[in-house]
Amino acid sequence: MKQYFRQLEIFDSLNDDELELLEPCSSVRSYNPDDIILSHSSTGRDLYIILSGRVFSTLKLPGTLDRKYGELVPGDFFGESSVFGNLPLFNTYTAAENSELLIINEKAFTGLIEKNPAAATKLISLLLSGTIRQLRRSSGFLAQIVQWGENASRRVITDELTGIYNRTFLDDAVENFFNISKSNYKPLSLLMLDVDNCRKINELLDHESGNRVICEFASIIKNIISRHGIIARYGGDEFSILLPETNREQALAIAEEIRRTIDHYDFSVLLGGRDIKISTSIGVSSFPETATELESFRKKADESLYMAKEQGKNRVACAD
């Protein structure tokens, strides 16, 4: 076994007597290409050191996604977090080609610590230095993974065009806040609104102009309700606003402020100077004044928006 130890730089500072303490709990194992050496979440307490060949490390990402993390070559090792910290692995290690690995069980390190603390300290220090080198090699990749994860999370709950929340997020938020409000006897209001004449903009100009109006529309509303609640793009030119701890009277006042602000806003710069009137119609639903169950709470907001449109647009409505 000593000949294997002598192939590895991390054991250079240990003498023959010190290496003998590691031998009883050490072994050499061969792997074929694509053999899994260690799986994600494994709690086996062994240190794996590559003698020959190559090993791929694959990082487990949220959901069902995995991404190749790095490549380990002779002299590299893995499993130290399980040996010294009894921590589960975050990565899966797979042989990239015919490979031979030296495997040292945690008992070997325990024996070395008990019988020769100085040698154990030297070895642990060398392993720690090697771990730091491997982390430095992978730090750029890890930074990319973190950024990828953050971007993916944002994409799940935000609207790509406007940057505000999307329908998926709002549907969950409405249900959660409604249950909280019902449990705590707190008011809750929901506004449904859309851009009047958005179809006309798309027909007379183009969808790009319509998108610019939608983005500006979202920005204006976001500034108005930032202290009050949550805005989301429900689809197309339709938006929803959730107003926690806001009763019917307060919701109507906020809706009217939005309607008035949009009505007086100059959108002409986004429309190439064309004089196309931009306004909004808003429907209001409130718990418990107009609805006491989640389904009717949502339905009343839709009905109220339809009522506002039927009454001539550019107005606020609340169906009883």
Rosetta silent file (secondary structure, phi, psi, omega in degrees, C-alpha in Angstrom):
SEQUENCE: MKQYFRQLEIFDSLNDDELELLEPCSSVRSYNPDDIILSHSSTGRDLYIILSGRVFSTLKLPGTLDRKYGELVPGDFFGESSVFGNLPLFNTYTAAENSELLIINEKAFTGLIEKNPAAATKLISLLLSGTIRQLRRSSGFLAQIVQWGENASRRVITDELTGIYNRTFLDDAVENFFNISKSNYKPLSLLMLDVDNCRKINELLDHESGNRVICEFASIIKNIISRHGIIARYGGDEFSILLPETNREQALAIAEEIRRTIDHYDFSVLLGGRDIKISTSIGVSSFPETATELESFRKKADESLYMAKEQGKNRVACAD
SCORE:     score description
SCORE:     0.000 S_00000001
   1 L     0.000  -28.490 -177.375    0.000    0.000    0.000 S_00000001
   2 H   -61.467  -31.462 -178.937    2.916    2.334    0.672 S_00000001
   3 H   -63.320  -31.244  177.220    3.750    2.508   -3.019 S_00000001
   4 H   -71.513  -43.089  177.804    0.356    4.075   -3.636 S_00000001
   5 H   -58.041  -39.844 -176.000    0.834    6.602   -0.849 S_00000001
   6 L   -70.908  -14.070  175.951    4.195    7.543   -2.313 S_00000001
   7 L   -75.802  -14.879 -169.323    2.559    8.408   -5.647 S_00000001
   8 L  -110.720  130.892 -176.085    0.651   11.239   -3.971 S_00000001
   9 H   -62.172  -33.007 -174.950    2.068   14.611   -3.054 S_00000001
  10 H   -66.783  -16.198  179.623   -0.160   15.056   -0.016 S_00000001
  11 H  -100.200    4.212 -175.662    1.654   12.202    1.751 S_00000001
  12 L   -57.557  -32.847 -174.433    5.187   13.458    1.030 S_00000001
  13 L   -85.302   -3.626  179.919    5.635   14.826    4.559 S_00000001
  14 L   -95.692  138.604  178.689    4.675   11.538    6.257 S_00000001
  15 L   -87.213  176.562 -175.539    7.337    8.965    7.082 S_00000001
  16 H   -60.027  -40.014  179.878    6.941    5.192    6.723 S_00000001
  17 H   -63.063  -39.333 -179.687    5.816    4.706   10.333 S_00000001
  18 H   -70.014  -36.831  179.294    3.121    7.334    9.918 S_00000001
  19 H   -68.514  -30.702  179.712    1.919    5.835    6.664 S_00000001
  20 H   -62.150  -28.452  179.005    1.652    2.420    8.300 S_00000001
  21 L   -69.643  -22.594  179.888   -1.071    3.816   10.539 S_00000001
  22 L   -88.779  -22.967 -172.062   -3.173    4.556    7.443 S_00000001
  23 H   -59.296  -45.539 -173.825   -2.651    1.215    5.717 S_00000001
  24 H   -58.294  -27.418 -176.710   -5.110   -1.029    7.646 S_00000001
  25 H  -111.570   25.665 -179.498   -8.096    1.106    6.629 S_00000001
  26 E  -120.077  151.028  178.200   -6.988    1.877    3.084 S_00000001
  27 E  -151.847  164.275  176.873   -7.737    0.162   -0.202 S_00000001
  28 E  -118.302  133.294 -177.224   -7.371    0.671   -3.946 S_00000001
  29 E  -132.902  142.333  179.167  -10.388    0.328   -6.225 S_00000001
  30 E  -103.032  146.111  179.428  -10.767    0.467  -10.002 S_00000001
  31 E  -131.100  143.530  175.437  -13.690    2.081  -11.844 S_00000001
  32 L   -91.070  162.726  177.903  -14.879    1.838  -15.417 S_00000001
  33 L   -54.332  136.908  178.951  -16.093    4.830  -17.475 S_00000001
  34 L    75.227    1.667  172.867  -19.478    6.152  -16.242 S_00000001
  35 L   -68.003  133.661  175.434  -19.278    4.223  -12.970 S_00000001
  36 E   -82.789  122.187 -178.609  -20.722    6.304  -10.134 S_00000001
  37 E   -87.816  -47.642  176.857  -18.155    6.494   -7.362 S_00000001
  38 E  -140.835  138.197 -179.050  -20.133    8.609   -4.907 S_00000001
  39 L  -101.029  155.812  173.541  -23.695    9.870   -5.208 S_00000001
  40 L   -52.194  136.056  178.712  -25.251   13.165   -4.175 S_00000001
  41 L    75.770    5.758  177.128  -26.319   13.121   -0.492 S_00000001
  42 L   -63.127  143.222  179.138  -24.080   10.135    0.291 S_00000001
  43 L  -116.295   14.755  176.334  -22.981    9.984    3.925 S_00000001
  44 L   -62.572  137.564 -174.398  -20.180    7.410    3.517 S_00000001
  45 L  -103.905   72.030  177.482  -17.125    8.487    5.491 S_00000001
  46 E  -131.133  147.958  173.137  -14.251    7.751    3.107 S_00000001
  47 E   -99.826  129.092 -178.773  -11.618    9.923    1.490 S_00000001
  48 E  -109.847  124.163  179.487  -11.142    9.238   -2.249 S_00000001
  49 E  -122.048  129.540 -175.507   -7.820   10.130   -3.868 S_00000001
  50 E   -81.094  122.303  175.856   -7.318    9.717   -7.611 S_00000001
  51 E   -91.150  -41.508  178.613   -4.282    7.619   -8.538 S_00000001
  52 E  -152.702  157.913 -179.704   -4.969    7.441  -12.277 S_00000001
  53 L    91.298 -163.676 -179.675   -7.714    8.404  -14.714 S_00000001
  54 L  -139.697  150.534 -179.978  -10.229   11.231  -14.456 S_00000001
  55 E  -131.679  132.624  175.246  -13.389   11.840  -12.430 S_00000001
  56 E   -92.324  139.197  174.174  -16.267   14.197  -13.228 S_00000001
  57 E  -108.942  125.975 -177.481  -17.984   16.082  -10.433 S_00000001
  58 E  -115.815  126.474 -176.979  -21.642   16.932  -11.080 S_00000001
  59 E   -89.430  131.870  177.629  -23.447   19.566   -9.026 S_00000001
  60 E   -80.904  123.835  179.194  -27.057   18.924   -8.028 S_00000001
  61 L  -107.345  166.800 -179.608  -29.253   21.903   -8.922 S_00000001
  62 L   -56.155  147.650  179.541  -32.848   22.681   -7.882 S_00000001
  63 L    78.166 -136.271 -177.328  -35.487   20.460   -9.447 S_00000001
  64 L  -106.550   10.624 -174.644  -34.222   17.721  -11.726 S_00000001
  65 L   -88.385  139.226  171.010  -31.299   19.639  -13.187 S_00000001
  66 E  -125.589  150.123  177.405  -27.647   18.623  -12.776 S_00000001
  67 E  -137.552  135.362 -179.726  -24.658   20.476  -14.108 S_00000001
  68 E   -62.329  125.320 -169.972  -21.099   19.266  -14.599 S_00000001
  69 E   -95.242  -38.576 -178.343  -19.084   20.998  -11.916 S_00000001
  70 E   178.916  178.231 -179.207  -15.491   20.082  -12.734 S_00000001
  71 E  -124.061  130.085  179.267  -12.927   17.459  -13.604 S_00000001
  72 E  -106.437  141.260 -174.939  -10.613   15.843  -11.065 S_00000001
  73 L  -125.392  173.757 -178.979   -7.248   14.348  -12.075 S_00000001
  74 L   -49.790  132.018 -177.522   -4.545   12.273  -10.344 S_00000001
  75 L   101.084  -23.853  176.795   -3.652   13.806   -6.984 S_00000001
  76 L   -77.163  159.719 -178.533   -7.094   15.376   -6.521 S_00000001
  77 E  -143.740  165.082  175.706   -9.387   14.049   -3.804 S_00000001
  78 E  -155.322  164.769 -177.255  -12.979   14.257   -2.623 S_00000001
  79 L    97.711   -1.400 -176.477  -15.111   13.105    0.300 S_00000001
  80 H   -64.992  -29.024  179.739  -13.207   15.136    2.879 S_00000001
  81 H   -66.758  -32.259  177.277  -16.397   16.939    4.017 S_00000001
  82 H   -75.026  -38.529 -177.945  -17.897   13.567    4.979 S_00000001
  83 H   -67.438  -48.806 -172.527  -14.726   12.358    6.698 S_00000001
  84 H   -95.132  -25.314 -177.389  -14.042   15.437    8.791 S_00000001
  85 H  -116.637   -1.930 -177.233  -17.455   17.085    9.057 S_00000001
  86 L    52.214   40.022 -177.841  -19.841   14.139    8.701 S_00000001
  87 L  -104.260  144.788  176.464  -21.682   16.211    6.059 S_00000001
  88 L   -68.305  153.335  179.892  -23.625   14.818    3.098 S_00000001
  89 L   -76.435  145.279  174.693  -22.144   15.343   -0.354 S_00000001
  90 L   -94.236  -17.572 -174.361  -23.510   18.052   -2.634 S_00000001
  91 E  -115.690  162.086  169.689  -21.972   16.499   -5.759 S_00000001
  92 E  -110.294  135.861 -177.627  -22.023   13.194   -7.589 S_00000001
  93 E  -112.258  126.099 -175.293  -18.641   11.802   -8.669 S_00000001
  94 E  -129.914  137.094  177.868  -18.445    9.666  -11.820 S_00000001
  95 E   -66.574  127.505  178.654  -15.469    8.008  -13.520 S_00000001
  96 L   -86.453  -21.178  179.050  -14.774    9.736  -16.843 S_00000001
  97 L  -157.931 -178.574  175.700  -12.485    6.910  -17.965 S_00000001
  98 L   -56.674  122.569 -172.835  -10.809    3.846  -16.504 S_00000001
  99 E  -136.724  150.773  177.578   -9.676    5.139  -13.135 S_00000001
 100 E  -124.490  129.268 -175.997   -7.942    3.875  -10.035 S_00000001
 101 E  -125.915  141.660  171.698   -8.602    5.459   -6.650 S_00000001
 102 E   -90.477  126.333 -176.810   -7.045    5.141   -3.225 S_00000001
 103 E  -117.095  123.329 -178.394   -9.801    5.004   -0.590 S_00000001
 104 E  -117.500  121.728 -178.983   -9.015    5.782    3.028 S_00000001
 105 E   -75.482  152.502 -179.492  -11.668    5.132    5.661 S_00000001
 106 H   -57.133  -27.707  179.812  -12.372    7.639    8.409 S_00000001
 107 H   -63.703  -30.803  179.265  -11.109    5.074   10.963 S_00000001
 108 H   -64.665  -39.987  179.231   -7.620    5.444    9.532 S_00000001
 109 H   -69.890  -36.027  177.436   -7.623    9.150   10.345 S_00000001
 110 H   -62.731  -43.561  178.445   -8.976    8.451   13.809 S_00000001
 111 H   -63.468  -39.938  179.856   -6.139    5.996   14.411 S_00000001
 112 H   -65.530  -40.624  179.480   -3.564    8.468   13.132 S_00000001
 113 H   -63.458  -40.268 -178.014   -4.928   11.223   15.394 S_00000001
 114 H   -71.230  -39.217 -172.129   -4.797    8.934   18.449 S_00000001
 115 H   -94.729  -26.212 -179.301   -1.347    7.487   17.821 S_00000001
 116 L  -149.500   77.081 -176.887    0.454   10.373   16.149 S_00000001
 117 H   -55.904  -34.904 -178.598   -1.358   13.731   16.527 S_00000001
 118 H   -64.977  -44.223  179.099    1.526   15.628   14.911 S_00000001
 119 H   -65.589  -40.675  179.163    1.356   13.526   11.745 S_00000001
 120 H   -61.638  -40.757  179.344   -2.450   13.798   11.692 S_00000001
 121 H   -62.637  -41.883  178.614   -2.216   17.570   11.965 S_00000001
 122 H   -61.343  -45.663 -176.954    0.224   17.687    9.027 S_00000001
 123 H   -66.767  -44.473  179.567   -2.021   15.521    6.863 S_00000001
 124 H   -62.563  -38.471  177.979   -5.216   17.403    7.690 S_00000001
 125 H   -62.540  -42.042  178.850   -3.440   20.679    6.951 S_00000001
 126 H   -66.250  -40.112  177.439   -2.359   19.370    3.545 S_00000001
 127 H   -64.172  -39.131  178.441   -5.874   18.147    2.775 S_00000001
 128 H   -64.037  -42.440  177.808   -7.265   21.532    3.753 S_00000001
 129 H   -61.402  -41.208  178.244   -4.800   23.293    1.451 S_00000001
 130 H   -64.835  -39.021  177.707   -5.834   20.988   -1.374 S_00000001
 131 H   -61.564  -42.299  179.604   -9.507   21.694   -0.716 S_00000001
 132 H   -63.573  -40.799  178.573   -8.858   25.430   -0.909 S_00000001
 133 H   -62.347  -42.325  179.297   -7.022   25.018   -4.225 S_00000001
 134 H   -65.403  -37.423  177.929   -9.935   23.051   -5.649 S_00000001
 135 H   -66.587  -38.535  178.450  -12.395   25.690   -4.458 S_00000001
 136 H   -63.900  -38.527  178.648  -10.344   28.433   -6.081 S_00000001
 137 H   -62.768  -34.411 -173.284  -10.393   26.510   -9.369 S_00000001
 138 H   -99.387   -2.068 -172.354  -14.147   26.232   -9.214 S_00000001
 139 H   -60.300  -38.961  178.660  -15.054   29.630   -7.714 S_00000001
 140 H   -63.856  -40.203  178.799  -15.853   31.202  -11.071 S_00000001
 141 H   -65.691  -43.671 -179.749  -18.136   28.323  -11.945 S_00000001
 142 H   -62.172  -38.396  177.356  -19.874   28.466   -8.577 S_00000001
 143 H   -61.367  -39.506  178.062  -20.482   32.183   -9.027 S_00000001
 144 H   -65.503  -39.232  179.770  -22.111   31.418  -12.376 S_00000001
 145 H   -63.870  -44.493  178.831  -24.270   28.730  -10.764 S_00000001
 146 H   -59.850  -45.886  179.723  -25.434   31.130   -8.048 S_00000001
 147 H   -64.057  -40.803  177.999  -26.291   33.746  -10.653 S_00000001
 148 H   -59.436  -43.971 -179.869  -28.022   31.130  -12.799 S_00000001
 149 H   -63.550  -42.056  178.777  -30.126   30.071   -9.810 S_00000001
 150 H   -64.665  -42.984  179.620  -31.098   33.635   -8.976 S_00000001
 151 H   -64.469  -40.970  179.308  -32.045   34.369  -12.569 S_00000001
 152 H   -63.019  -41.036  178.745  -34.071   31.179  -12.798 S_00000001
 153 H   -62.114  -42.640  179.851  -35.936   32.044   -9.618 S_00000001
 154 H   -64.550  -39.269 -178.981  -36.760   35.495  -10.935 S_00000001
 155 H   -63.609  -30.710 -177.827  -37.971   34.054  -14.236 S_00000001
 156 H   -67.235  -35.243 -172.107  -40.386   31.767  -12.425 S_00000001
 157 H  -113.812   -2.836 -177.263  -42.255   34.602  -10.676 S_00000001
 158 E  -117.733  154.354  177.696  -41.708   37.689  -12.850 S_00000001
 159 L   -82.757  129.522 -174.122  -43.074   38.914  -16.148 S_00000001
 160 L   -64.128  -37.409 -176.082  -40.373   39.078  -18.797 S_00000001
 161 L   -73.958  -48.752 -171.298  -41.662   42.252  -20.463 S_00000001
 162 L   -98.308  -20.935 -177.897  -42.404   44.481  -17.473 S_00000001
 163 L    83.162   -3.616  176.669  -40.263   42.993  -14.721 S_00000001
 164 L   -88.002  179.062 -179.418  -43.186   42.922  -12.281 S_00000001
 165 E   -63.295  155.849  179.043  -44.709   39.754  -10.848 S_00000001
 166 E  -104.162 -179.723 -175.642  -46.491   37.354  -13.185 S_00000001
 167 H   -62.686  -39.054 -179.636  -49.844   35.570  -12.983 S_00000001
 168 H   -57.478  -46.586  179.669  -48.356   32.416  -11.426 S_00000001
 169 H   -64.390  -44.910 -175.381  -46.978   34.394   -8.509 S_00000001
 170 H   -65.476  -40.761  179.416  -50.148   36.429   -8.060 S_00000001
 171 H   -57.709  -42.096  177.402  -52.453   33.402   -8.065 S_00000001
 172 H   -67.313  -42.194 -178.276  -50.435   31.924   -5.205 S_00000001
 173 H   -63.971  -42.132  179.642  -50.271   35.254   -3.387 S_00000001
 174 H   -59.370  -47.340 -178.892  -54.041   35.807   -3.638 S_00000001
 175 H   -63.127  -44.748 -178.876  -54.764   32.387   -2.144 S_00000001
 176 H   -64.761  -47.488 -178.480  -52.211   32.790    0.645 S_00000001
 177 H   -67.906  -34.157  179.025  -53.247   36.319    1.603 S_00000001
 178 H   -64.327  -44.989  179.489  -56.935   35.433    1.419 S_00000001
 179 H   -63.223  -39.279  177.738  -56.465   32.544    3.860 S_00000001
 180 H   -64.863  -45.556 -179.147  -54.439   34.772    6.184 S_00000001
 181 H   -62.176  -41.774 -179.564  -57.043   37.536    6.020 S_00000001
 182 H   -66.029  -38.641 -179.827  -59.862   35.119    6.699 S_00000001
 183 H   -70.155  -36.260 -174.838  -58.025   33.608    9.664 S_00000001
 184 H  -100.299    3.939 -179.597  -57.092   36.977   11.155 S_00000001
 185 L    56.694   42.829  178.163  -60.303   38.824   10.259 S_00000001
 186 L  -108.007  145.095  178.358  -58.341   41.353    8.228 S_00000001
 187 L   -71.294  157.578  178.193  -59.660   43.050    5.071 S_00000001
 188 E  -152.379  137.195  179.888  -58.182   42.258    1.664 S_00000001
 189 E  -128.804  152.462  179.405  -58.857   43.771   -1.750 S_00000001
 190 E  -132.059  127.639  176.254  -58.107   42.770   -5.322 S_00000001
 191 E  -108.210  135.243  170.076  -58.060   45.090   -8.333 S_00000001
 192 E  -115.748  130.356 -177.284  -58.320   43.869  -11.920 S_00000001
 193 E  -147.638  157.130  174.875  -57.474   46.451  -14.568 S_00000001
 194 E  -143.066  171.332 -179.249  -56.458   46.728  -18.186 S_00000001
 195 E   -88.463  115.040  175.555  -55.245   49.292  -20.688 S_00000001
 196 E   -65.236  137.941  175.154  -58.158   50.807  -22.597 S_00000001
 197 L    71.097   17.725  179.016  -57.517   50.960  -26.369 S_00000001
 198 H   -65.076  -36.314  178.472  -54.397   48.772  -26.291 S_00000001
 199 H   -63.214  -36.164  179.222  -55.716   46.818  -29.271 S_00000001
 200 H   -64.642  -38.817  178.309  -56.111   50.071  -31.173 S_00000001
 201 H   -61.811  -46.102 -179.574  -52.453   50.919  -30.537 S_00000001
 202 H   -63.039  -36.053 -178.645  -51.350   47.557  -31.901 S_00000001
 203 H   -74.813  -44.139 -176.906  -53.531   47.959  -34.992 S_00000001
 204 H   -78.156  -34.512 -178.455  -52.614   51.585  -35.809 S_00000001
 205 L  -112.291 -100.567  177.597  -48.955   51.354  -34.877 S_00000001
 206 L  -163.990  172.859 -178.570  -47.356   48.047  -33.898 S_00000001
 207 H   -67.180  -29.719  178.237  -46.921   45.624  -31.013 S_00000001
 208 H   -61.716  -41.808  177.022  -43.651   47.270  -30.025 S_00000001
 209 H   -64.171  -42.694  177.548  -45.520   50.528  -29.349 S_00000001
 210 H   -60.574  -39.733  178.591  -48.134   48.578  -27.409 S_00000001
 211 H   -65.551  -37.901  177.941  -45.401   46.937  -25.338 S_00000001
 212 H   -63.416  -40.760  178.527  -43.863   50.315  -24.525 S_00000001
 213 H   -65.101  -43.509  179.687  -47.224   51.538  -23.278 S_00000001
 214 H   -60.373  -42.660  179.398  -47.718   48.386  -21.196 S_00000001
 215 H   -64.454  -42.719  179.262  -44.274   48.816  -19.582 S_00000001
 216 H   -67.605  -40.856  177.118  -44.928   52.480  -18.785 S_00000001
 217 H   -56.394  -47.831  179.899  -48.400   51.624  -17.511 S_00000001
 218 H   -63.079  -40.135 -179.293  -46.917   49.020  -15.148 S_00000001
 219 H   -64.552  -42.790  179.878  -44.253   51.454  -13.926 S_00000001
 220 H   -61.292  -48.510 -177.689  -46.811   54.159  -13.114 S_00000001
 221 H   -65.661  -40.318  179.927  -49.018   51.779  -11.153 S_00000001
 222 H   -57.676  -40.999  179.236  -46.070   50.238   -9.348 S_00000001
 223 H   -66.525  -35.359 -178.226  -45.061   53.667   -8.048 S_00000001
 224 H   -71.927  -42.464 -172.047  -48.587   54.388   -6.843 S_00000001
 225 H  -100.727    8.511 -176.060  -49.207   51.123   -4.988 S_00000001
 226 L   -56.601  -30.467  179.958  -45.668   50.427   -3.764 S_00000001
 227 L   -87.346  -12.459 -170.349  -46.729   51.271   -0.195 S_00000001
 228 L  -108.411  -38.393 -172.746  -50.003   49.392   -0.407 S_00000001
 229 L  -169.144 -150.427 -170.662  -49.662   46.069   -2.179 S_00000001
 230 E  -123.209  129.951  176.224  -48.508   43.840   -5.025 S_00000001
 231 E  -108.488  142.824  176.836  -48.894   44.368   -8.772 S_00000001
 232 E  -142.400  148.544  172.613  -48.698   41.594  -11.345 S_00000001
 233 E   -85.547  119.758 -174.747  -49.195   41.341  -15.072 S_00000001
 234 E   -85.635  -19.973  179.517  -52.065   38.929  -15.537 S_00000001
 235 E   144.807  138.154  179.916  -51.603   38.618  -19.290 S_00000001
 236 L    58.910 -122.014  179.153  -51.600   40.871  -22.361 S_00000001
 237 L  -104.529   19.602 -177.364  -52.708   44.327  -21.236 S_00000001
 238 E  -105.021  137.556 -177.991  -54.410   43.054  -18.068 S_00000001
 239 E  -129.412  159.213  174.877  -53.007   43.584  -14.589 S_00000001
 240 E  -130.195  146.457  177.514  -53.916   42.625  -11.033 S_00000001
 241 E  -131.077  124.105  177.896  -53.210   44.397   -7.780 S_00000001
 242 E  -101.514  128.431 -175.175  -53.455   42.685   -4.407 S_00000001
 243 E  -121.890   90.974  178.204  -54.005   45.015   -1.457 S_00000001
 244 E   -64.314  147.668  177.625  -53.535   43.370    1.967 S_00000001
 245 L    51.055   39.446 -179.874  -55.322   44.920    4.953 S_00000001
 246 L  -127.424  120.602 -178.618  -57.248   47.207    2.600 S_00000001
 247 L   -84.882 -178.411 -174.744  -61.029   47.453    2.800 S_00000001
 248 H   -60.650  -46.259 -178.042  -63.473   48.280    0.011 S_00000001
 249 H   -62.364  -44.102  179.855  -63.475   52.028    0.605 S_00000001
 250 H   -67.081  -39.289  179.871  -59.676   52.236    0.678 S_00000001
 251 H   -64.539  -40.964  177.957  -59.373   50.028   -2.410 S_00000001
 252 H   -62.464  -38.136  179.254  -61.789   52.220   -4.348 S_00000001
 253 H   -66.744  -41.947  178.172  -59.729   55.290   -3.421 S_00000001
 254 H   -65.671  -43.350  178.664  -56.490   53.639   -4.598 S_00000001
 255 H   -60.619  -40.630  179.340  -58.167   52.482   -7.806 S_00000001
 256 H   -67.047  -36.090  176.476  -59.445   55.983   -8.484 S_00000001
 257 H   -63.375  -41.675  177.796  -55.950   57.415   -7.939 S_00000001
 258 H   -63.407  -48.766 -179.123  -54.586   54.963  -10.511 S_00000001
 259 H   -57.708  -45.844 -177.423  -57.375   55.745  -13.000 S_00000001
 260 H   -66.365  -41.380 -179.587  -56.881   59.494  -12.635 S_00000001
 261 H   -63.704  -45.529  179.094  -53.081   59.297  -12.948 S_00000001
 262 H   -64.109  -39.696 -177.536  -53.266   57.190  -16.125 S_00000001
 263 H   -62.736  -32.775 -177.078  -55.960   59.459  -17.563 S_00000001
 264 H   -98.193    0.055 -176.852  -53.751   62.537  -17.198 S_00000001
 265 L   -82.188  139.637 -179.812  -50.467   60.922  -18.226 S_00000001
 266 L   -90.404  103.739  179.434  -48.924   61.897  -21.573 S_00000001
 267 L   -93.193    0.264 -170.323  -48.163   58.672  -23.463 S_00000001
 268 H   -60.167  -32.402 -179.122  -47.666   60.443  -26.810 S_00000001
 269 H   -63.973  -25.778  178.709  -43.866   60.204  -26.697 S_00000001
 270 H   -85.836   -9.157 -174.687  -44.255   56.401  -26.708 S_00000001
 271 H  -115.391   21.184  179.281  -46.657   56.561  -29.644 S_00000001
 272 L    62.917   30.369  179.013  -44.577   58.579  -32.062 S_00000001
 273 L    82.925   -1.879 -179.767  -46.616   61.707  -31.312 S_00000001
 274 L   -69.291  140.588 -177.967  -49.918   60.026  -32.254 S_00000001
 275 L   -91.125   80.964  177.795  -52.927   61.264  -30.288 S_00000001
 276 L  -115.233  119.777 -176.009  -54.312   57.985  -28.962 S_00000001
 277 L   -69.699  126.081  176.684  -56.126   58.251  -25.653 S_00000001
 278 L  -110.410  124.618  176.688  -54.757   55.897  -22.989 S_00000001
 279 E  -143.478 -178.492  179.392  -56.922   55.164  -19.963 S_00000001
 280 E  -139.490  145.919  172.755  -57.698   52.249  -17.678 S_00000001
 281 E  -109.441  138.482 -172.083  -60.768   50.424  -16.454 S_00000001
 282 E  -132.811  131.658  173.818  -60.593   48.921  -12.963 S_00000001
 283 E  -109.692  141.232 -175.222  -62.674   46.329  -11.140 S_00000001
 284 E  -121.553  135.658  172.079  -62.582   46.016   -7.356 S_00000001
 285 E  -131.551  139.265 -176.633  -63.310   43.067   -5.086 S_00000001
 286 E  -137.115  137.957  173.025  -62.990   43.181   -1.303 S_00000001
 287 E  -100.633  129.255    6.114  -63.064   40.694    1.531 S_00000001
 288 L  -101.624    6.913 -171.797  -65.361   40.558    3.423 S_00000001
 289 L   -63.866  -43.697 -175.997  -67.560   43.325    1.980 S_00000001
 290 L  -111.258  -11.732 -179.928  -68.160   41.900   -1.496 S_00000001
 291 L  -156.889  139.817 -179.745  -66.909   38.311   -1.179 S_00000001
 292 L  -117.098   -3.053  177.008  -66.338   35.886    1.680 S_00000001
 293 L  -126.156  152.581 -174.746  -64.862   32.938   -0.251 S_00000001
 294 H   -57.625  -46.947 -177.114  -61.716   32.775   -2.399 S_00000001
 295 H   -61.567  -44.546  179.352  -63.468   31.799   -5.623 S_00000001
 296 H   -71.398  -29.477  177.025  -66.033   34.579   -5.383 S_00000001
 297 H   -60.284  -45.616  178.047  -63.322   37.030   -4.318 S_00000001
 298 H   -69.954  -43.939 -176.253  -61.524   36.460   -7.613 S_00000001
 299 H   -62.749  -39.432 -179.449  -64.724   36.272   -9.643 S_00000001
 300 H   -64.824  -33.117  177.446  -66.042   39.577   -8.308 S_00000001
 301 H   -66.005  -42.370  177.100  -62.876   41.360   -9.420 S_00000001
 302 H   -64.289  -45.771  179.736  -63.365   40.044  -12.975 S_00000001
 303 H   -61.536  -38.427 -179.769  -67.048   40.923  -12.965 S_00000001
 304 H   -67.928  -38.388  176.511  -66.284   44.417  -11.734 S_00000001
 305 H   -63.568  -44.101  178.397  -63.730   44.990  -14.497 S_00000001
 306 H   -60.055  -40.689  178.463  -66.267   43.828  -17.076 S_00000001
 307 H   -61.251  -43.730  179.700  -68.800   46.223  -15.550 S_00000001
 308 H   -62.455  -39.198  178.652  -66.348   49.130  -15.833 S_00000001
 309 H   -67.045  -42.455 -178.324  -65.741   48.327  -19.500 S_00000001
 310 H   -66.735  -28.402 -178.234  -69.475   48.034  -20.211 S_00000001
 311 L   -83.755    1.752  174.480  -70.148   51.380  -18.547 S_00000001
 312 L   120.344    5.578  178.805  -67.833   53.175  -20.973 S_00000001
 313 L    68.445  174.463  179.545  -64.245   52.469  -19.832 S_00000001
 314 L    52.629   48.143  179.888  -61.934   54.829  -17.960 S_00000001
 315 L  -155.611  168.082  178.269  -63.753   54.179  -14.693 S_00000001
 316 E  -109.540  136.632  178.898  -63.737   52.167  -11.451 S_00000001
 317 E  -136.371  152.668  177.260  -66.462   49.645  -10.652 S_00000001
 318 L  -141.858  109.469 -179.316  -67.233   47.296   -7.759 S_00000001
 319 L   -76.392  132.968  179.479  -69.855   44.601   -8.172 S_00000001
 320 L   -75.923    0.000    0.000  -71.848   43.898   -5.005 S_00000001
